[in-house]
Amino acid sequence: MTSDRPVRVRFAPSPTGNLHVGSARTAIFNWLYARHHRGTFLLRIEDTDQERNRPEFTRSILDGLRWLGMDWDEGPEAGGPVGPYFQSQRMNTYAEAADLLQRRGRAYPCFCSAERLEAMREQQSQAGLQTRYDGCCRNLDPEEAARRMASGEPYLVRLRLAVEPGEMISWTDACKGEISINSDLLDDLVLVKSDGFPTYNFAVVVDDFHMRISDVIRGEDHISNTPKQILIYRALGLELPRFGHIPMILGTDRSKMSKRHGATSVIEYQNQGYLPEAFLNFLALLGWSSPDDRELFSREELVSLFDLDRVSSHGAIFDMAKLKWMNQQYIKALSGESLLPLCRPFLDPVPGFPGEYSAEELAEMAGLFRERLEVLSDITQKVPYFFADPAGYDEKGLKNCLKTPDLEGLLQELIASLEALPEFSHEAIESVVRRMAEDRRLGAGKIIHPTRLGVSGRTDGPGLFELMKILGKEACLRRLRAFLAARPWTAGAPA
């Protein structure tokens, strides 16, 4: 690659499933690299797998990228000068390239049946040989080949390798340094299948050339494809892009990430309530490190710092605990007003939501849980008592109630004091509780814990005085009276 070549990178997913975590990380690295170098980020849909492609997966991929906050300069819904950006719409381009290679003698038609090829491989394997095409159709008479094609006989188009035995196919990888592959591991690879569709390696080379891609940044599982693509570039007489292979994402047991390690599609993390900023930050650090070893970055900071020279050559561990911690840090930084709309999809299923609360009160309620949410969906289980009186009380909390002397009298006094408050504010409620604790020479917790149990049915939650203020005077008094009347802490208590 010449030094003055403008940066143009691409993300090229196949629409055979939802956006995968590994694919999303590849997209992020390409996007950050393009933005850092003020280059072009291009999206191309590689939809030549006619059996597995689904339009809904294309939609899911686009939506997943947008959820992560990534935009593309060229591609579906953005347009651009080198489209179309769907491989299925570029068939003429591949046919022209294949025809050019055949005219130059760098490719040839192969009429070998699938049965013959299978038998050939089986024979080679049994003999302990490298399985590779034996060149049966390599030197067919051109007139015979033309006649067979004209008669409608099925055929493939193969690349005629122009390498010496044992020749090394080498390149300087932007992430891994020098890599060499022995050409003896390769054969006359298929460029065009019998159905007329290009193979992956051929279509990628043709597209990357026509789309002027300067840097091919992809997962290290593509290293085995790179020498094949280099040979296709050479056959077409084209300048190579710079290749950079980023490390695989591994589970905590250091095996390739799979569903047993956690969700593998981006949409699942979105549905669980991860923030896109946090998820992008987390994925950006899977195989890349900042100069100062920080872990939390704004999008702008990532763009400013990212480059391929700090991409690791080793596998990147997908640590769910770290992801949850990172997501929690992003949630903590939100205001209640910002958090509420993000939580709404997880609040809507809560029975009674939104109750009679104002938008301001709901935002205040959401804010109470900022430091208690690892993911937004956690709020579904944390807030039901805001919208319905407790149906029961935590058993451990009821046992602890026995540690508060004269709990029945205390609750009667608390109810009377709260009822007399002209303003049901956080400060006023706290003042009542702390005055009672002082008068009764009790630790404040001896009042706070049973009060929390009475109004929420739970022993944990946000600050008692803040949640009581949001619940409101009427609800708190009703619940405390019900708690006092039921006296559930006496059930099973020693006589």
C-alpha positions in Angstrom: 0.0 0.0 0.0 1.4 3.4 -0.9 1.8 5.8 1.9 -0.4 8.5 0.3 -3.4 6.1 -0.3 -6.5 7.5 1.4 -7.9 5.3 4.2 -11.0 3.4 3.1 -12.1 0.4 5.2 -15.1 -1.8 5.0 -17.3 -4.0 7.2 -18.8 -6.7 5.2 -21.2 -9.0 7.1 -23.2 -11.8 5.6 -26.9 -11.6 6.4 -27.2 -15.2 7.7 -27.9 -14.2 11.3 -28.2 -11.3 13.7 -25.1 -9.1 14.2 -22.7 -11.3 16.1 -20.5 -9.9 18.9 -17.3 -10.8 17.0 -18.6 -9.1 13.9 -19.6 -6.0 15.9 -16.1 -5.8 17.3 -14.7 -6.0 13.8 -17.0 -3.2 12.7 -16.0 -1.1 15.6 -12.3 -1.5 14.9 -12.8 -0.5 11.3 -15.1 2.4 12.2 -12.6 3.7 14.8 -9.7 3.4 12.4 -11.6 5.3 9.6 -12.6 8.0 12.0 -9.2 8.3 13.5 -7.5 8.7 10.1 -10.4 10.9 8.7 -11.0 8.2 6.2 -14.1 6.4 4.8 -16.0 3.6 6.5 -18.0 1.5 4.0 -20.6 -1.1 4.7 -21.0 -4.0 2.2 -23.5 -6.8 2.5 -22.1 -10.1 1.3 -25.3 -11.9 0.5 -24.3 -14.5 -2.0 -25.3 -17.4 0.2 -28.7 -17.9 -1.4 -29.8 -20.6 1.0 -29.1 -18.8 4.3 -29.5 -15.1 3.5 -32.5 -13.4 5.0 -33.6 -9.8 4.6 -34.6 -9.6 8.2 -31.0 -10.3 9.1 -29.8 -7.5 6.9 -32.2 -5.2 8.8 -31.0 -6.5 12.1 -27.3 -5.9 11.2 -28.1 -2.3 10.2 -30.1 -1.7 13.3 -27.4 -3.2 15.5 -24.7 -1.0 14.0 -26.9 2.1 14.5 -27.7 1.0 18.1 -23.9 1.0 18.8 -23.8 4.5 17.4 -21.9 3.7 14.2 -22.6 5.4 10.9 -21.3 4.5 7.5 -20.2 6.8 4.8 -21.1 4.5 2.0 -23.3 1.5 1.8 -27.0 0.4 2.1 -29.3 3.4 2.8 -26.3 5.8 2.5 -25.4 5.2 -1.1 -22.0 6.1 -2.6 -20.0 6.2 -5.8 -18.8 2.5 -5.9 -22.1 0.7 -5.3 -24.2 -1.4 -5.4 -23.2 -2.4 -1.9 -24.9 -5.8 -2.0 -22.9 -8.6 -3.6 -26.0 -10.2 -5.1 -26.3 -7.0 -7.2 -22.7 -7.1 -8.4 -22.8 -10.4 -10.4 -21.8 -8.7 -13.7 -18.7 -7.4 -12.0 -17.6 -10.8 -10.9 -18.4 -12.4 -14.3 -16.3 -9.7 -16.0 -13.3 -10.3 -13.7 -13.6 -14.1 -14.2 -13.8 -13.6 -18.0 -10.7 -11.4 -17.9 -8.7 -14.0 -16.0 -9.7 -16.7 -18.4 -8.7 -14.6 -21.4 -5.3 -14.0 -19.8 -4.9 -17.7 -19.1 -4.9 -17.1 -15.4 -8.1 -19.1 -14.9 -9.8 -22.0 -16.6 -13.1 -23.9 -16.6 -13.2 -27.1 -14.5 -15.8 -29.8 -15.5 -14.9 -32.3 -12.7 -18.0 -33.6 -10.9 -18.6 -33.4 -7.2 -18.3 -37.2 -7.1 -14.9 -37.2 -8.8 -13.6 -34.5 -6.5 -14.8 -36.3 -3.4 -13.2 -39.6 -4.6 -9.9 -37.7 -5.4 -9.8 -36.2 -1.9 -10.6 -39.5 -0.3 -7.7 -41.2 -2.2 -5.3 -38.5 -1.3 -6.3 -38.6 2.3 -5.9 -42.3 2.6 -2.4 -41.9 1.0 -1.5 -39.4 3.7 -1.3 -36.5 1.1 -2.4 -32.9 1.3 -5.9 -32.9 -0.2 -5.8 -30.6 -3.2 -7.2 -30.3 -6.7 -5.1 -32.5 -9.0 -5.3 -30.2 -12.0 -7.4 -32.6 -14.2 -8.9 -29.8 -16.3 -5.9 -27.4 -16.1 -4.6 -28.2 -19.6 -7.8 -28.9 -21.4 -7.7 -27.9 -25.1 -9.4 -24.5 -25.3 -11.7 -25.6 -28.1 -12.8 -28.6 -26.2 -13.5 -26.5 -23.1 -15.5 -24.0 -25.2 -17.5 -26.8 -26.8 -18.4 -28.3 -23.4 -19.4 -25.0 -22.0 -21.5 -24.2 -25.0 -23.3 -27.6 -24.6 -24.4 -26.6 -21.1 -22.2 -29.0 -19.2 -21.8 -27.7 -15.6 -18.4 -26.2 -14.8 -16.5 -24.2 -12.2 -13.9 -21.5 -12.9 -10.6 -22.1 -11.1 -7.6 -19.9 -10.6 -4.4 -21.2 -12.3 -1.8 -20.9 -9.6 1.4 -19.3 -10.7 3.7 -20.3 -7.9 6.8 -22.5 -7.5 6.7 -25.6 -5.2 7.4 -24.5 -1.7 7.1 -20.8 -2.5 6.1 -18.7 0.5 3.1 -16.3 0.2 4.0 -13.5 2.6 2.7 -10.2 3.8 3.3 -7.7 6.6 0.2 -7.8 8.8 -0.7 -4.5 10.5 -1.5 -6.4 13.7 0.6 -9.5 13.7 3.8 -8.6 11.7 5.3 -10.9 9.1 3.2 -13.8 8.1 4.1 -16.5 5.5 2.1 -19.4 4.2 3.6 -22.2 2.1 2.0 -22.4 -1.4 2.1 -26.1 -1.2 -1.0 -25.8 1.1 -2.9 -24.2 -1.8 -4.4 -25.5 -5.0 -6.2 -24.1 -8.1 -8.9 -22.5 -6.0 -12.4 -22.1 -7.2 -13.4 -18.6 -8.2 -16.9 -19.1 -9.6 -19.2 -22.0 -8.6 -21.3 -24.0 -11.0 -24.3 -21.8 -10.2 -22.5 -18.8 -11.4 -22.0 -17.3 -8.0 -18.5 -16.2 -7.0 -16.7 -17.8 -4.1 -16.0 -15.7 -1.0 -12.4 -15.1 -1.7 -12.9 -14.1 -5.3 -15.9 -11.7 -4.6 -14.0 -10.1 -1.7 -10.9 -9.3 -3.9 -13.0 -7.9 -6.8 -15.2 -5.8 -4.4 -12.3 -4.5 -2.3 -10.5 -3.4 -5.5 -13.5 -1.7 -7.1 -14.4 -0.1 -3.8 -10.8 1.2 -3.4 -10.4 -0.4 0.0 -7.0 0.5 1.5 -7.0 -1.6 4.7 -8.7 -4.9 5.3 -9.2 -5.2 9.0 -10.8 -8.5 10.0 -10.6 -11.4 12.5 -7.6 -13.7 12.6 -9.8 -16.6 11.4 -9.4 -15.0 8.0 -5.6 -15.4 7.9 -5.9 -18.7 5.9 -7.9 -16.7 3.3 -5.3 -14.0 2.9 -2.7 -16.0 0.7 -5.5 -17.1 -1.6 -6.7 -13.5 -2.0 -3.1 -12.3 -2.5 -2.8 -14.8 -5.4 -6.1 -13.5 -6.9 -4.8 -9.9 -6.6 -1.6 -10.9 -8.4 -3.5 -12.7 -11.2 -5.7 -9.6 -11.7 -2.6 -7.4 -11.6 -3.9 -5.3 -8.7 -2.3 -3.5 -5.9 -2.7 -5.2 -2.5 -4.5 -3.5 0.4 -2.9 -3.6 3.8 -4.1 -6.6 5.9 -4.6 -6.4 9.6 -5.9 -9.5 11.5 -7.4 -8.8 14.9 -7.4 -11.4 17.7 -10.3 -13.8 18.2 -12.8 -13.2 21.0 -12.5 -16.0 23.6 -14.6 -17.1 26.5 -13.1 -17.0 30.1 -11.9 -20.6 29.5 -9.9 -19.3 26.5 -11.9 -21.3 24.0 -13.6 -19.6 21.1 -16.6 -17.7 22.3 -19.9 -19.5 22.0 -23.4 -19.4 23.5 -22.2 -21.3 26.6 -20.1 -18.2 27.5 -23.1 -15.9 27.2 -25.2 -14.2 24.5 -23.5 -14.0 21.1 -25.6 -11.5 19.2 -25.7 -7.8 19.8 -29.5 -7.6 19.9 -29.5 -9.9 23.0 -27.4 -7.4 24.9 -29.6 -4.6 23.7 -32.7 -6.5 25.0 -31.0 -7.2 28.3 -30.5 -3.5 28.9 -26.9 -2.8 28.2 -26.2 0.8 27.1 -24.8 1.1 23.6 -22.0 3.4 24.8 -20.9 0.9 27.4 -21.1 -2.0 25.0 -19.1 -0.2 22.3 -16.5 0.8 25.0 -16.2 -2.8 26.1 -15.9 -4.3 22.6 -13.3 -1.7 21.7 -11.1 -3.0 24.5 -11.3 -6.6 23.3 -7.9 -6.8 21.6 -7.0 -3.1 21.8 -5.5 -1.2 24.7 -5.1 2.5 25.3 -1.7 4.2 25.9 -2.6 5.0 29.5 -4.4 1.6 30.3 -7.7 3.4 31.1 -11.0 1.4 30.7 -13.7 4.0 30.4 -13.8 6.2 27.3 -16.1 8.5 25.5 -16.7 7.7 21.8 -14.6 10.8 20.9 -11.7 9.6 23.1 -11.7 6.2 21.4 -11.6 7.8 18.0 -8.7 10.0 19.1 -6.7 7.2 20.5 -7.4 4.2 18.3 -4.9 2.8 15.9 -3.8 -0.7 14.8 -0.3 -0.5 16.5 -2.0 -1.2 19.9 -4.0 -4.2 18.7 -3.0 -7.3 20.6 -1.8 -10.4 18.8 -3.4 -12.6 21.4 -7.0 -13.7 22.0 -9.3 -11.3 23.8 -11.3 -12.6 26.8 -15.0 -11.7 26.8 -15.5 -11.2 30.6 -19.2 -10.8 31.5 -18.3 -9.5 34.9 -16.3 -6.7 33.4 -19.0 -5.9 30.9 -21.6 -5.6 33.7 -19.2 -3.4 35.8 -18.6 -1.2 32.8 -22.3 -0.9 32.0 -23.0 0.0 35.7 -20.5 2.8 35.5 -22.3 4.3 32.5 -25.7 3.9 34.2 -24.4 5.7 37.4 -23.4 8.7 35.3 -26.9 9.2 34.0 -29.4 11.6 35.5 -32.9 10.3 36.5 -34.3 12.2 33.6 -31.9 10.5 31.2 -32.3 7.1 32.8 -36.1 7.0 32.8 -36.7 6.7 29.0 -34.0 4.0 28.7 -35.7 2.0 31.5 -39.2 2.4 30.1 -39.2 -0.8 28.0 -38.4 -2.7 31.2 -40.9 -0.7 33.3 -43.8 -1.2 31.0 -44.3 -4.9 32.0 -44.4 -4.0 35.7 -48.0 -4.4 37.0 -49.5 -1.0 37.7 -46.9 1.1 35.9 -46.9 4.1 35.7 -49.5 4.5 38.4 -50.4 8.0 39.2 -46.9 9.4 39.3 -45.9 12.4 37.4 -43.1 12.3 34.8 -40.9 14.2 37.3 -41.6 11.6 40.1 -40.9 8.7 37.7 -37.6 10.2 36.8 -36.8 10.7 40.4 -37.7 7.1 41.1 -35.4 5.9 38.2 -32.7 8.0 39.7 -32.9 6.2 43.0 -31.7 3.0 41.3 -28.8 4.4 39.3 -26.2 2.8 41.5 -28.2 -0.5 41.8 -28.5 -1.4 38.2 -25.9 -3.5 36.4 -28.3 -3.7 33.4 -31.4 -1.7 32.7 -33.6 -4.8 32.9 -32.7 -5.1 36.6 -35.2 -2.4 37.3 -38.1 -4.7 36.4 -37.6 -6.6 39.7 -36.6 -3.7 41.8 -39.6 -1.3 41.5 -42.9 -3.3 41.8 -43.6 -1.9 45.2 -43.8 1.6 43.8 -46.9 0.6 41.9 -48.6 -1.9 44.2 -48.8 -2.4 47.9 -46.6 -5.3 49.2 -48.3 -8.7 49.0 -46.0 -10.1 51.6 -42.8 -9.3 53.6 -39.3 -10.6 53.4 -38.8 -13.4 56.0 -35.3 -12.2 57.1 -36.7 -8.7 57.6 -39.5 -10.0 59.8 -37.0 -11.8 62.0 -35.0 -8.6 62.3 -38.1 -6.8 63.4 -38.0 -8.7 66.7 -34.8 -6.8 67.5 -36.7 -3.5 67.7 -38.2 -3.0 71.2 -41.9 -2.2 71.3 -42.2 -2.3 67.5 -46.0 -2.0 67.7 -45.8 1.2 69.8 -43.0 2.6 67.6 -45.1 2.1 64.4 -48.1 3.8 66.1 -46.0 6.8 67.0 -44.3 6.9 63.5 -47.7 6.8 61.7 -49.0 9.6 63.9 -45.8 11.7 63.4 -45.9 11.2 59.6 -49.6 12.0 59.4 -48.9 15.3 61.1 -46.3 16.4 58.6 -47.4 19.4 56.6 -44.8 18.6 53.9 -43.9 15.0 53.1 -40.4 15.7 52.0 -37.2 13.6 52.3 -35.9 15.9 55.0 -39.1 16.0 57.0 -39.4 12.2 57.0 -35.8 11.8 58.0 -36.2 14.3 60.8 -39.2 12.3 62.3 -37.3 9.0 62.2 -34.1 10.4 63.8 -36.0 12.3 66.5 -37.8 9.1 67.4 -34.6 7.2 67.5 -33.0 9.8 69.8 -36.1 9.9 72.1 -36.2 6.1 72.3 -32.4 5.8 72.6 -32.3 3.5 69.6 -30.0 3.3 66.6 -31.8 4.8 63.7 -31.6 1.4 61.9 -34.0 -0.1 64.5 -36.6 2.2 63.0 -35.5 2.4 59.4 -35.4 -1.4 58.8 -39.0 -2.2 59.9 -40.3 1.0 58.2 -38.7 -0.1 54.9 -40.2 -3.5 55.3 -43.6 -2.1 56.0 -43.7 0.3 53.0 -41.9 -1.9 50.4 -42.0 -5.5 51.7 -38.3 -5.7 51.2 -35.1 -5.3 53.3 -33.0 -3.7 50.5 -33.5 -0.8 48.2 -32.6 2.8 47.7 -32.6 5.3 50.6 -35.7 4.9 52.7 -36.5 8.6 53.0 -36.1 9.2 49.3 -38.4 6.3 48.3 -41.0 7.3 50.9 -41.1 10.8 49.5 -41.8 9.4 46.0 -44.3 6.9 47.3 -46.2 9.7 48.9 -47.8 10.3 52.2 -51.0 8.5 51.5 -49.4 5.3 50.3 -46.8 5.2 53.1 -49.5 5.6 55.8 -51.8 3.0 54.2 -48.9 0.5 54.0 -47.6 1.1 57.5 -51.1 0.8 59.0 -51.6 -2.5 57.1 -48.2 -3.7 58.4 -49.1 -2.8 61.9 -52.6 -4.4 61.7 -51.1 -7.7 60.3 -48.2 -7.8 62.8 -46.5 -10.4 60.5 -43.3 -10.3 62.6 -45.1 -12.1 65.4 -45.8 -15.2 63.3 -43.6 -18.0 64.5 -42.0 -15.8 67.2 -41.2 -17.4 70.5 -43.9 -16.8 73.2 
